[in-house]
Amino acid sequence: MSLDHSHSDHVFYVGEDDSEFFRSLHGRRFNNLNHTYCLPADQDEVKRSELHQRMMQFVFSGRNYIGPVKEALQFGQHRRILDLGTGAGLWAISMADEFPRAEVIGIDLAPLQPRNVPPNCTFELCDINQIPIPYPDNYFDLIHARSMHTGITDYPKMIREIARLLRPGGLVLLIEPSLHPFSEGAEFPTPSSLSPSSSNSHWSSFWETYRNCLNRQGIDVSVPEKLADFLLASGKFEAIVQRDGNIPVGFWPQDPILLTVGQLQWMDFDLFLPAVRPLFLSLGLGERHVDNLIANAHEDLYHPPVDGLGCRIYIVHASKEIA
Ligand SMILES: C[S@@+](CC[C@H](N)C(=O)[O-])C[C@H]1O[C@@H](n2cnc3c(N)ncnc32)[C@H](O)[C@@H]1O
């Protein structure tokens, strides 16, 4: 972890004892910087972050990205990459390994990242909702933000900030899974009944409760579906390319790669269900109700009421326009 935090009053020094950056809530550990982001910051979330990184590498055929990333990193002496909401930092570390001449910075609310990282990779603590994010204009060649919109209170504002931070021609890559996890997919074998309305299952109830709770936290739960619209509306980006796909959940795909993706996403959800418990409780839902919601959703995950459980993932890249 980088210890150089002197350039801003809202980036923090993390020493050996990092306990001041965490708080406890309903038996889980959370970040202490921002109480809007409502998932824990603990070892189970680190595991989930690892599963997500592996899963996305399978989705991207062994790579960490999609789109003209190499082209974006070909210009200039100092190539810089920023990972917003880096979590356990695995994408940033992997990019630092792949692009040893680039400087990779991951920022997050919690010091969850390993200390032993490639020399061109650093991590900093920072709340992205506190604009400006403390780097100069036109500083980065590539900005990546994956699966972190549930901690962002004004996503269009974050996109305007990304536009400020990127150099003209620099690339943004945004990846957000939908919060409506039943969906009918084009790329994957399509089961008969996968539309969100097709089932009043416990699985659906769980996700509906989660979306309601996020709404109450001031989070726009339709951000994943609107990534490209936001980029367009900012007026700062061109070559906006949307490349959505469906992620299988579970053990049903025949294709070995999709089966691996499905297994990894299944393991992710297995950890995700209990991770939401503190949010539900802190918004006043009764403990027995919450535990039933989670136990029943687990039951549906282990024994799905429909074949071919899946969830949609929204993937968009765009270049900052060259004025
Ligand atoms: C689900 S994890 C995803 C981590 C990583 N991007 C990945 O794809 O594996 C979301 C991360 O975003 C971070 N995050 C959420 N809101 C944030 C904010 N306002 N500022 C900084 N980080 C934030 C959380 O702390 C968490 O580590």
The ligand as a MOL file (V3000), in Angstrom:
LIG
                    3D

  0  0  0     0  0            999 V3000
M  V30 BEGIN CTAB
M  V30 COUNTS 27 29 0 0 0
M  V30 BEGIN ATOM
M  V30 1 C -17.9220 -5.0170 -5.0520 0
M  V30 2 S -16.3900 -4.2800 -4.7710 0 CHG=1
M  V30 3 C -15.6170 -4.4150 -6.3680 0
M  V30 4 C -14.1350 -4.3400 -6.2790 0
M  V30 5 C -13.3920 -4.3830 -7.6170 0
M  V30 6 N -13.6700 -3.2040 -8.4240 0
M  V30 7 C -13.7230 -5.6280 -8.3960 0
M  V30 8 O -14.2730 -5.5100 -9.4920 0
M  V30 9 O -13.4460 -6.7300 -7.8860 0 CHG=-1
M  V30 10 C -16.7720 -2.5380 -4.7440 0
M  V30 11 C -15.6390 -1.7120 -4.2060 0
M  V30 12 O -15.9200 -0.3330 -4.5010 0
M  V30 13 C -15.5170 0.4360 -3.3910 0
M  V30 14 N -16.2800 1.6870 -3.3710 0
M  V30 15 C -17.6240 1.8010 -3.3460 0
M  V30 16 N -17.9710 3.0980 -3.2790 0
M  V30 17 C -16.8200 3.8130 -3.2360 0
M  V30 18 C -16.5250 5.1880 -3.1120 0
M  V30 19 N -17.4980 6.0940 -2.9840 0
M  V30 20 N -15.2360 5.5780 -3.1050 0
M  V30 21 C -14.2300 4.6510 -3.2000 0
M  V30 22 N -14.4600 3.3210 -3.3040 0
M  V30 23 C -15.7370 2.9010 -3.3080 0
M  V30 24 C -15.8540 -0.4500 -2.1780 0
M  V30 25 O -15.1430 -0.0680 -1.0170 0
M  V30 26 C -15.4950 -1.8320 -2.6900 0
M  V30 27 O -14.1760 -2.1930 -2.3510 0
M  V30 END ATOM
M  V30 BEGIN BOND
M  V30 1 1 1 2
M  V30 2 1 2 3
M  V30 3 1 2 10
M  V30 4 1 3 4
M  V30 5 1 4 5
M  V30 6 1 5 6
M  V30 7 1 5 7
M  V30 8 2 7 8
M  V30 9 1 7 9
M  V30 10 1 10 11
M  V30 11 1 11 12
M  V30 12 1 11 26
M  V30 13 1 12 13
M  V30 14 1 13 14
M  V30 15 1 13 24
M  V30 16 1 14 15
M  V30 17 1 14 23
M  V30 18 2 15 16
M  V30 19 1 16 17
M  V30 20 1 17 18
M  V30 21 2 17 23
M  V30 22 1 18 19
M  V30 23 2 18 20
M  V30 24 1 20 21
M  V30 25 2 21 22
M  V30 26 1 22 23
M  V30 27 1 24 25
M  V30 28 1 24 26
M  V30 29 1 26 27
M  V30 END BOND
M  V30 END CTAB
M  END
